[in-house]
Amino acid sequence: MKKEQQIIKVIMYQVYFNITDHTWKAVVHYQDELITIDGEEHESDKNRIELQSTLEMLQFLRKWIPEPAEFTIFTNSQYTISCLEKWIPEWIQKGFRIHHTSKLRPNTDLLVKLHSFDSCMNFSLVQHYNDFEKYNALI
């Protein structure tokens, strides 16, 4: 008998205090529980921290929540959503090379890892990440 796929709602937001101290937080709604996952990256740019935090959160969830599961991720990161929903198919075709050069795109290492989760994640953009109550209302 095939297991029914679960839909797990994840609220994720990144908070930036300055260029060298990036923190992030994800709140997972799973079986009537709220679980908080957080982390920080030092000496990283905004785009990298957004991708890194998404990857770390998905890796944690994949270990913790049995398959099959689909993750709906509510995030304030338009960059992450665009990378994974719009741009990555073309980047894969081009071997993650920047147009007319042999250089790899920035953050290719993270993008390749995130792409492995492609079949189990959907995104929804939330504009106001400073208002945590709005995130809680979504779940």
Secondary structure, 3 states (H helix, E strand, C coil): CCCCCEEEEEEEEEEEEECCEEEEEEEEEECCEEEEEEEEEECCCHHHHHHHHHHHHHHHHHHHCCCCEEEEEEECCHHHHHHHHHHHHHHHHCCCECCCCCCECCCHHHHHHHHCCHHHEEEEECCCCCCHHHHHHHC
